[in-house]
Amino acid sequence: MTANEIALTAVKALDSKKGQDIKCLETGHLTTLADYFVLCTATSTTQIKALADVCEKALKDAGEPPHHIEGHRGGTWILLDFSSVVVHIFNEEAREFYDLERLWSDAAPVDLSGVLTEN
């Protein structure tokens, strides 16, 4: 899978479990950390875990297991590292605090209008 396909698969998985404010940022031209960052907000620690699980399963099923996972104990932010794509799942307070959209404001936002379901 290409990095773009991995990112869009993650977005679809998060959307399937009602992840909120899902964003995908193309960061490959800015950093060697990842080609894409996928950001998502959850409403509870239970939903954070469910979103991480569905994202991990969707990508494992597509042949892309995570390289590394961080944050299961804290309950406010889980990071799934798929090498070329990093998925961040936050509660609302953590997302506002870390403000990755501002930190990576030079990243190109990916148009998800054809990917996300309408609420």
Salt bridges, closest charged atoms under 4 A:
ASP21 OD1 - LYS23 NZ 2.48
ASP21 OD2 - ARG95 NH2 3.63
ASP53 OD1 - LYS49 NZ 2.85
GLU56 OE2 - LYS60 NZ 3.22
ASP61 OD2 - LYS57 NZ 2.63
GLU70 OE2 - HIS68 NE2 2.51
ASP99 OD2 - ARG102 NE 3.41
GLU101 OE2 - ARG95 NH2 2.39
